[in-house]
Structures are given as structure tokens and as C-alpha cells.
Amino acid sequence: MTRHPRRNLRGTVALLAAALATLGAAGVHRLAGAAAAGDDGPYTTADATREAYGRPFATLDEAGRPAFFRGRSLFRQSWVVAPAQDAEVDGLGPLYNRLACLSCHPKNGRGQAPAGPDERMQSMLVRLSVPGSGPHGGPKPHPAYGDQLNEEGIPGVPGEGRAAVHWEEEAVALGDGEVVRLRRPRLEFRDLAYGPLDGVLTSPRVGQAVFGLGLLDAVPDRELARMAREAKPDGVGGRVNRVWDAQRGRTVAGRFGWKANMPSLRQQIAGAMAGDLGITSDLFPAANCTPAQAACRAAPNGGTPELSGAQLDAIETYLARLAAPRPRPREGGERGAALFAAAGCPACHRPRLMTGATVAGARHGIPAGTAFAPYTDLLVHDMGDGLADGRPDFAASGREWRTAPLWGLGLQALVNGHTYLLHDGRARNATEAILWHGGEARIARDRFAAMARADRAALLAFLYSL
């Protein structure tokens, strides 16, 4: 079956032509950010090799290097089962997904989904919940399996089961007759160890890139609120997800995670350590065992907590000071920037954000007022039925997703060896990712679909220059 974009393509072409005619060079610079301030600053890197996602800020001095490299070691190391002699990284599990952070964020980049049902998840996992609200307004964990399927268990503790991915395809016809095949995942659960997953809500997620997080962490909450209030074209909205801050003990703005369900880089790290590796911390002190998992609850631990405050500090220092790749010139990129702007993409994928300061001073050593170009607004947007997972996460609905940053996109194939995108890795390239956009992004998607093939190629050239 061939599915056609729902907007009238002839009218969309006229809208696009009018937008390009009236935009002008200044508008391209402002909206597309082809030369956004901060692109050549000390918090970005010109490295365009396979190591591009792993470079520190140029401002990292000798005093800060020990913590940075200790954090890098902890991020890369495999954790082991407790008790272990002479091991700084014991306490794995009792239930877990992977042995190391790097497993889901290879070379600090993006993970990918399995090619089919017989391939194991390597850098992907499945979030779980049941209808209703859990603690502090978050997702309500499944009573037997919790909030994440942990496929692995330490000796004596059964893993929870397996999630197999089946791909289902459909065809989309573009304005010039080109047909693009889109795929969506269907999950099958196998070998469930703790009973059926009755009434479960699921959301498969691949690991996200982890560079530039210190810059995103330094954007003030008030700036997120301002962007949410700002009037936007084409029916675009966007709002702040309100989430629980375990460190401050109150509800605040969310900014990290596929649904912006984490308030800070520190809590994002601690949450991933708890959910993915079963490593406790001061922020998440409870082992990831449900009442139905007796062997899990009886298993030994690696201390209380297993991740010390100093270790968490080091990992935070490492991730907060990873530089973002700078844009690189690419043939067709300048016209592509104009088309990106005219299509309306910068309404969500904002090229310019600004850091703020804390009461204690600069956050992560980044001065207030530092401009950078992540191509995100950190807000959640209704992306339509096609991308909906039906699983609410705090204030974000089952149709809402955080705007994914686009910086570093053009180096993904080199660094990670694939071009898969979106929260579940369904998009095999940027074209497919755009065509999955719906809801608030429907008009921008339809403009892209209505473009001539050469114009689409130019817009993609701009994206791959980032």
C-alpha cells in the first residue's frame, strides 16, 4: 500500500516558493543557523574523524583533566558482579541490560535497533509501564517487571525475558513521484521469567549521542519556559515537560531523555546507571527488583550506594565537557540551509541556544551567555500518531517527544557505522526521519515531501553538514 502525504502538494509547493522568496539571506542566517554564533567556540571541536564525539572542551585545563579522564574510564568500563576484590566497579545488577555505559552509546554516539527478530538488542532497550501515574507523577511501573525490561541477570537471578523486533513497512509517495519505504517496529516478548506482561505500555528506545550535554544542561529553565510561550508558525507548539528532580526534591523542567523526562545531566546519568546496569546511587538508592523477583531481592550488592558520589561527579564531569562537532562545509549546504528554514524546521530544531549561570557561578565551567548551535529547543512536541508510543512520561503524552538535537548528524555514519535515527531507530536515514514527522511537524514534513528532488538533496546536504 502506498501512503501519500495528506496535505495538497501543489499548495505546499506554492507556500514553499513564497517562503523562499521572502526569507532572504538574513532570514536564512537567523532561522537555519548556517553560521550560528558559537559554532567555532571552545566548546565545539573541528575533529571530523571517528573520534569526533569524544573530544573535550578546549577550556579543559590540567586541574580538570584527572576528573574528566576518570569519568571517561568509568563510562567505558564493564561493571562486575559483587562482591569483587580490588574492583572499583562492582555491583552489577542483579538485573541489567548491558555491562557498560559505552554499550548503548558506542563511541559516545547513537545506538541502533536490531535488524530483525533473531538479532539481540545491543544498544536498545524497552521501557515499560501500566496506565496511571507512578511516584511523583512519572510512569507507573509494571508490578512484576518495573519500568524497563532488563534482559540480563547475574548468576542465580533470571533475566526478565527477551524483546524481539519485527519490522513492518509501508510506502510513501513524494511530490515528484519518488517512493520511500518507511518501517515501524513491532515488539514480541519471549521467555518472560516473571509472568505475563498484561496491560503493559511499551516504548523501545535506542541510546542517544552524549556529546554537548554540558551545554544543554546549562540552558536556564526560564529560557525553556520562554521558548514554550513564544508564538510559532504552522501550528507548532512545544512545552516543557515537568518532571521530578530527585536531588532537589521537587518538580522542575525536564530536558534530557527522549521525552525530556530527566531534569539534569547528573540525574540522567544516575537514572541510566540504575535502569541499565542496576547500579544504585544517592539519587536512586533502591535496587531494580520488584516484589515478584525474590532472587533479585536476595542478591548481594556492591555497597550502599554502589556508585559513590565521587564516581558520579567524575562521570558528570566527563559528559558535561564533551565538545560538540562543528558544522562542516558541504556542497549544496547553503541552499539547503535556506530550504531548511523555509520548510519551517527551525521552529523546533532551533539553531541557537544560550547558557545561563547558577547561584554558584558558571555551570560546568561554561560562562553564562555562551551561544551554541544544537538544533533543538529541548521542548516536547506532539509528533502525531505515526510516532506515538502511547506511553505517557510525566507531563509528556504518548504522542509527544523531545526535539532531537541535530548537531553532529553528518558524522554519525563515520563514527557509529550507521545512519539510523528516531527514538526506536526505525528511520534508516534523515529522509525517513523527516517523513515520520506528524502532528505539529506535519506542515514542515509536507513541505519537504513537496520539494523537487534536487531541493530535498540540498536540504539533506545541509543536515549532513552539521
C-alpha positions as CSV (number, residue, x, y, z in Angstrom):
1,M,0.0,0.0,0.0
2,T,1.3,3.5,-0.9
3,R,0.6,6.3,1.6
4,H,0.5,9.9,0.3
5,P,1.3,13.0,2.4
6,R,-2.1,14.3,3.4
7,R,-1.5,18.0,2.5
8,N,-2.2,19.2,-1.0
9,L,1.2,19.1,-2.7
10,R,0.5,21.8,-5.2
11,G,-0.5,24.3,-2.5
12,T,2.6,23.2,-0.5
13,V,4.9,24.0,-3.4
14,A,3.4,27.4,-3.7
15,L,3.9,28.0,0.1
16,L,7.5,26.9,-0.1
17,A,8.3,29.1,-3.1
18,A,6.7,32.1,-1.3
19,A,8.7,31.4,1.9
20,L,12.0,31.2,0.0
21,A,11.2,34.4,-1.9
22,T,10.5,36.4,1.3
23,L,13.1,34.8,3.6
24,G,16.2,36.5,2.3
25,A,19.8,36.0,3.4
26,A,19.2,37.5,6.9
27,G,16.3,35.1,7.5
28,V,18.4,32.1,6.4
29,H,21.1,33.1,8.9
30,R,18.6,33.7,11.7
31,L,16.4,30.6,11.2
32,A,18.7,28.0,9.7
33,G,21.8,29.0,11.7
34,A,24.3,28.3,8.9
35,A,26.8,30.3,10.8
36,A,25.2,30.4,14.2
37,A,27.3,32.0,17.0
38,G,29.2,29.6,19.0
39,D,30.0,27.2,16.1
40,D,33.7,27.9,16.4
41,G,33.9,28.3,20.1
42,P,36.0,26.4,22.7
43,Y,33.0,24.1,23.4
44,T,33.0,22.6,20.0
45,T,35.5,20.5,18.0
46,A,36.7,20.6,14.5
47,D,37.6,16.9,14.6
48,A,35.9,15.1,11.8
49,T,37.3,11.6,12.4
50,R,35.8,8.6,14.1
51,E,36.9,10.2,17.4
52,A,34.8,13.3,16.8
53,Y,32.3,12.6,19.6
54,G,35.0,12.1,22.3
55,R,36.9,15.4,22.3
56,P,36.9,17.5,25.5
57,F,36.3,21.3,25.7
58,A,39.3,23.3,24.6
59,T,39.0,25.1,28.0
60,L,39.7,21.8,29.9
61,D,42.8,22.7,31.9
62,E,45.3,20.5,33.8
63,A,43.3,20.8,37.0
64,G,40.2,19.4,35.4
65,R,41.8,16.6,33.3
66,P,42.0,14.0,36.1
67,A,38.3,14.1,36.8
68,F,37.5,14.1,33.0
69,F,39.6,11.0,32.3
70,R,38.4,9.2,35.4
71,G,34.9,9.8,34.2
72,R,35.8,8.5,30.8
73,S,37.2,5.4,32.3
74,L,34.1,4.8,34.4
75,F,31.9,5.4,31.3
76,R,33.8,2.8,29.3
77,Q,34.5,0.2,31.9
78,S,32.5,-3.0,32.3
79,W,30.9,-3.4,35.7
80,V,31.2,-6.7,37.6
81,V,29.1,-8.7,40.0
82,A,29.5,-8.0,43.7
83,P,31.4,-8.8,45.8
84,A,34.6,-8.4,43.9
85,Q,38.1,-7.8,45.3
86,D,40.0,-4.8,44.2
87,A,37.2,-3.7,41.9
88,E,36.1,-0.1,41.7
89,V,33.1,-1.0,39.5
90,D,31.3,-3.9,41.3
91,G,27.6,-4.1,42.0
92,L,26.3,-5.0,38.5
93,G,22.6,-5.9,38.6
94,P,21.0,-8.0,40.0
95,L,19.1,-7.3,36.8
96,Y,20.6,-5.2,33.9
97,N,20.7,-4.6,30.2
98,R,24.4,-4.0,29.5
99,L,27.8,-4.1,31.3
100,A,29.0,-0.6,30.4
101,C,27.6,2.8,29.5
102,L,29.5,2.7,26.2
103,S,27.5,-0.4,25.1
104,C,24.4,1.8,24.4
105,H,26.4,4.9,23.4
106,P,29.1,3.5,21.2
107,K,32.0,6.0,20.8
108,N,29.6,8.4,22.6
109,G,27.2,8.2,19.7
110,R,23.8,6.8,18.7
111,G,22.7,3.2,19.2
112,Q,20.7,1.2,16.7
113,A,17.8,-1.3,16.7
114,P,18.2,-5.0,15.7
115,A,17.9,-5.8,12.0
116,G,15.2,-8.4,12.8
117,P,13.7,-10.7,15.5
118,D,16.7,-13.1,15.6
119,E,19.1,-10.3,16.5
120,R,19.6,-9.4,20.1
121,M,19.3,-5.8,21.3
122,Q,22.8,-4.4,21.8
123,S,22.2,-0.6,22.1
124,M,18.4,-0.6,22.6
125,L,16.0,-1.3,25.4
126,V,12.3,-1.3,26.1
127,R,10.6,1.0,28.6
128,L,7.6,-0.5,30.4
129,S,4.7,0.9,32.4
130,V,1.0,0.4,33.1
131,P,-1.8,3.0,32.8
132,G,-1.8,5.5,35.6
133,S,0.7,7.7,37.4
134,G,3.6,6.4,39.4
135,P,5.7,8.1,42.1
136,H,5.9,11.9,41.7
137,G,3.7,11.8,38.6
138,G,6.0,9.7,36.5
139,P,5.1,6.4,34.6
140,K,3.6,3.7,36.8
141,P,5.9,0.7,36.8
142,H,4.7,-2.7,35.8
143,P,4.1,-4.6,39.1
144,A,6.2,-7.6,38.0
145,Y,8.8,-6.1,35.6
146,G,9.2,-2.5,36.8
147,D,9.8,0.4,34.3
148,Q,12.3,-1.3,32.0
149,L,12.8,-4.8,30.6
150,N,16.1,-6.0,32.0
151,E,17.1,-8.9,29.7
152,E,20.1,-10.0,31.8
153,G,20.6,-11.2,35.3
154,I,23.6,-12.0,37.4
155,P,24.2,-15.7,38.3
156,G,21.2,-17.0,40.3
157,V,18.9,-14.2,39.1
158,P,16.8,-14.9,36.0
159,G,16.8,-12.1,33.4
160,E,13.3,-10.8,32.7
161,G,13.0,-12.0,29.2
162,R,13.7,-11.0,25.6
163,A,12.3,-8.4,23.3
164,A,12.3,-9.2,19.6
165,V,11.9,-6.6,16.9
166,H,9.8,-7.3,13.8
167,W,9.8,-4.6,11.1
168,E,6.7,-3.7,9.2
169,E,7.0,-1.5,6.1
170,E,4.8,0.9,4.2
171,A,5.4,3.1,1.1
172,V,5.1,6.9,1.0
173,A,4.9,8.7,-2.4
174,L,6.6,12.1,-2.6
175,G,5.5,15.1,-4.7
176,D,7.8,14.2,-7.6
177,G,6.7,10.6,-7.7
178,E,9.7,9.2,-5.7
179,V,8.5,6.4,-3.4
180,V,10.2,5.9,0.0
181,R,9.6,2.9,2.1
182,L,9.2,3.5,5.8
183,R,9.4,0.9,8.6
184,R,8.0,0.7,12.1
185,P,8.9,-1.8,14.8
186,R,6.5,-4.4,16.3
187,L,7.7,-5.9,19.6
188,E,7.4,-9.6,20.5
189,F,8.3,-10.6,24.1
190,R,9.9,-14.0,24.6
191,D,11.0,-16.2,27.6
192,L,9.3,-14.0,30.2
193,A,10.6,-15.1,33.6
194,Y,8.1,-13.3,35.9
195,G,4.7,-13.9,34.4
196,P,2.8,-12.3,31.5
197,L,3.1,-8.6,30.6
198,D,-0.6,-8.0,30.9
199,G,-1.8,-4.4,30.2
200,V,1.7,-3.2,29.6
201,L,2.6,0.0,27.8
202,T,5.9,-0.3,25.9
203,S,8.4,2.1,24.3
204,P,11.6,0.8,22.5
205,R,14.5,3.3,22.8
206,V,18.0,3.4,21.3
207,G,20.9,5.1,23.1
208,Q,21.4,8.8,22.2
209,A,24.6,10.6,21.5
210,V,26.2,12.0,24.7
211,F,28.4,14.9,23.5
212,G,27.5,18.5,24.2
213,L,25.4,17.6,27.2
214,G,27.1,20.2,29.4
215,L,25.9,23.0,27.1
216,L,22.3,21.6,27.1
217,D,22.4,21.3,30.9
218,A,23.4,25.0,31.2
219,V,20.4,26.3,29.4
220,P,18.3,28.0,32.1
221,D,14.8,26.7,32.9
222,R,13.4,30.1,32.3
223,E,14.7,30.0,28.8
224,L,12.9,26.7,28.2
225,A,9.7,28.3,29.5
226,R,10.2,31.4,27.3
227,M,10.6,29.2,24.2
228,A,7.4,27.3,25.1
229,R,5.4,30.6,25.4
230,E,6.8,32.0,22.2
231,A,4.4,32.2,19.2
232,K,5.5,29.8,16.4
233,P,4.3,29.3,12.8
234,D,2.4,26.5,11.2
235,G,0.6,25.4,14.4
236,V,3.8,24.4,16.2
237,G,3.5,24.5,19.9
238,G,6.0,22.8,22.2
239,R,6.0,22.7,26.0
240,V,8.2,22.0,29.0
241,N,7.9,18.5,30.4
242,R,7.5,18.9,34.2
243,V,9.5,16.1,36.0
244,W,10.7,15.1,39.4
245,D,14.1,16.3,40.5
246,A,15.4,13.7,43.0
247,Q,18.2,15.9,44.1
248,R,16.1,19.0,44.8
249,G,13.0,17.1,45.9
250,R,10.6,19.0,43.7
251,T,9.1,19.1,40.2
252,V,11.1,21.1,37.7
253,A,11.7,21.4,33.9
254,G,12.8,18.3,32.1
255,R,15.4,18.4,29.3
256,F,17.2,15.0,28.9
257,G,15.8,11.7,27.5
258,W,13.6,11.0,24.5
259,K,10.7,12.6,26.3
260,A,12.7,15.1,28.3
261,N,11.9,13.1,31.5
262,M,15.1,13.9,33.3
263,P,15.8,17.4,34.8
264,S,19.6,17.4,34.8
265,L,22.7,15.7,33.4
266,R,23.5,14.3,36.9
267,Q,20.1,12.7,37.3
268,Q,20.2,11.4,33.7
269,I,23.5,9.6,34.5
270,A,22.2,8.2,37.8
271,G,19.0,7.0,36.2
272,A,20.8,5.2,33.4
273,M,23.1,3.6,35.9
274,A,20.2,2.3,37.9
275,G,18.0,1.3,35.0
276,D,20.5,-0.1,32.5
277,L,23.2,-1.5,34.8
278,G,21.4,-2.0,38.1
279,I,23.9,0.3,39.9
280,T,22.5,2.3,42.8
281,S,23.4,5.8,43.8
282,D,22.4,8.5,46.3
283,L,19.8,9.7,43.7
284,F,18.4,6.2,43.1
285,P,19.3,4.1,46.2
286,A,16.9,1.1,45.6
287,A,17.9,-2.0,43.7
288,N,15.8,-2.6,40.5
289,C,13.9,-5.5,41.9
290,T,10.1,-5.8,42.1
291,P,8.2,-7.8,44.8
292,A,7.8,-10.7,42.3
293,Q,11.6,-11.1,41.9
294,A,12.7,-12.9,45.0
295,A,16.1,-13.9,43.8
296,C,16.8,-10.4,42.7
297,R,15.9,-9.0,46.2
298,A,18.1,-11.6,47.9
299,A,21.2,-10.9,45.8
300,P,24.3,-9.3,47.2
301,N,25.1,-5.7,46.4
302,G,28.3,-3.7,45.8
303,G,27.8,-1.3,48.7
304,T,25.4,1.4,49.7
305,P,25.3,3.1,47.3
306,E,27.2,1.2,44.6
307,L,28.1,4.3,42.7
308,S,29.8,6.7,45.0
309,G,29.3,10.5,44.9
310,A,32.9,10.9,43.6
311,Q,32.3,8.4,40.8
312,L,29.1,10.2,39.8
313,D,30.9,13.5,39.9
314,A,33.6,12.1,37.6
315,I,31.1,10.7,35.0
316,E,29.2,14.0,35.1
317,T,32.5,16.0,34.6
318,Y,33.3,13.8,31.6
319,L,29.9,14.0,29.8
320,A,29.5,17.7,30.7
321,R,32.8,18.6,29.0
322,L,32.5,16.6,25.8
323,A,32.6,19.1,22.9
324,A,30.0,19.1,20.1
325,P,31.2,18.7,16.5
326,R,31.3,21.9,14.4
327,P,29.4,22.1,11.1
328,R,31.5,21.3,8.0
329,P,31.0,22.9,4.6
330,R,29.2,20.7,2.2
331,E,28.2,21.2,-1.4
332,G,24.6,22.4,-1.6
333,G,24.6,23.2,2.1
334,E,24.0,26.9,1.7
335,R,20.8,26.5,-0.4
336,G,19.9,23.6,1.9
337,A,20.0,25.9,4.9
338,A,17.5,28.2,3.1
339,L,15.2,25.3,2.4
340,F,15.5,24.0,5.9
341,A,14.4,27.4,7.1
342,A,11.6,27.8,4.5
343,A,10.2,24.4,5.4
344,G,9.8,25.6,9.0
345,C,12.2,23.1,10.6
346,P,13.8,25.7,12.9
347,A,10.6,26.3,14.8
348,C,11.6,23.2,16.8
349,H,15.2,22.5,15.7
350,R,16.5,25.8,16.9
351,P,20.0,26.6,15.8
352,R,20.8,28.9,18.6
353,L,20.5,28.5,22.4
354,M,22.2,30.4,25.2
355,T,23.7,29.2,28.5
356,G,22.9,30.8,31.9
357,A,24.5,30.7,35.3
358,T,23.8,29.1,38.6
359,V,23.9,30.8,42.0
360,A,27.4,29.3,42.4
361,G,28.5,30.7,39.1
362,A,29.2,29.2,35.7
363,R,27.7,25.7,35.1
364,H,30.2,23.1,34.1
365,G,32.7,25.8,33.6
366,I,30.7,27.3,30.7
367,P,30.1,31.1,31.1
368,A,26.6,32.5,31.1
369,G,25.7,34.0,27.7
370,T,27.6,31.3,25.7
371,A,25.8,30.8,22.4
372,F,25.8,27.4,20.7
373,A,24.0,25.6,17.9
374,P,22.4,22.3,18.9
375,Y,19.3,22.5,16.6
376,T,16.8,21.7,19.4
377,D,14.6,23.6,21.8
378,L,14.6,20.8,24.4
379,L,10.8,21.0,24.5
380,V,8.3,18.2,23.9
381,H,6.1,18.3,20.8
382,D,3.1,16.4,19.6
383,M,4.6,14.3,16.7
384,G,1.3,12.7,15.6
385,D,0.0,9.1,15.6
386,G,2.8,7.7,13.4
387,L,5.5,8.2,16.1
388,A,3.2,7.8,19.1
389,D,4.2,5.1,21.6
390,G,1.0,5.6,23.7
391,R,3.1,5.7,26.9
392,P,2.9,9.0,28.9
393,D,6.0,10.1,30.8
394,F,5.3,12.8,33.5
395,A,3.6,15.6,31.6
396,A,4.6,14.3,28.1
397,S,1.8,12.4,26.4
398,G,2.2,9.2,24.4
399,R,2.3,11.4,21.2
400,E,5.0,13.9,22.5
401,W,8.7,13.7,22.0
402,R,11.6,16.0,22.8
403,T,13.1,17.7,19.8
404,A,16.2,15.7,18.9
405,P,19.4,17.8,18.6
406,L,20.8,17.6,15.1
407,W,24.4,18.7,15.8
408,G,26.9,16.0,14.8
409,L,24.4,14.3,12.5
410,G,26.8,14.3,9.5
411,L,29.4,12.4,11.3
412,Q,27.2,9.6,12.6
413,A,27.9,7.2,9.7
414,L,31.6,7.6,10.2
415,V,31.6,7.4,14.0
416,N,28.9,4.8,14.5
417,G,28.8,3.0,11.2
418,H,25.1,3.6,10.6
419,T,22.6,6.4,9.8
420,Y,19.6,5.2,11.9
421,L,17.5,7.9,13.6
422,L,14.5,8.5,15.9
423,H,13.7,7.1,19.3
424,D,13.4,3.5,18.2
425,G,15.9,3.6,15.3
426,R,13.1,3.0,12.7
427,A,14.4,5.7,10.3
428,R,17.3,4.4,8.2
429,N,18.3,7.9,7.2
430,A,17.3,11.6,7.5
431,T,14.8,11.4,4.7
432,E,12.8,8.6,6.5
433,A,13.1,10.5,9.8
434,I,11.6,13.6,8.3
435,L,8.8,11.7,6.6
436,W,7.8,10.2,10.0
437,H,7.1,13.7,11.4
438,G,3.5,14.4,12.0
439,G,1.3,16.4,14.4
440,E,2.9,19.8,15.0
441,A,5.6,18.9,12.4
442,R,3.1,17.9,9.7
443,I,3.3,21.1,7.6
444,A,7.1,21.1,7.6
445,R,7.2,17.4,6.6
446,D,4.7,18.1,3.8
447,R,6.9,20.9,2.5
448,F,9.8,18.6,2.4
449,A,7.8,15.9,0.6
450,A,6.6,18.5,-2.0
451,M,10.2,19.7,-2.8
452,A,11.9,18.8,-6.1
453,R,14.4,16.0,-5.7
454,A,17.3,18.5,-6.1
455,D,15.9,20.7,-3.3
456,R,15.5,17.7,-1.0
457,A,19.1,16.7,-1.7
458,A,20.2,20.2,-0.8
459,L,18.3,20.3,2.4
460,L,19.8,16.9,3.3
461,A,23.3,18.2,2.4
462,F,22.8,20.9,5.0
463,L,21.7,18.4,7.6
464,Y,24.7,16.2,7.0
465,S,27.0,19.3,7.2
466,L,26.1,19.6,10.9
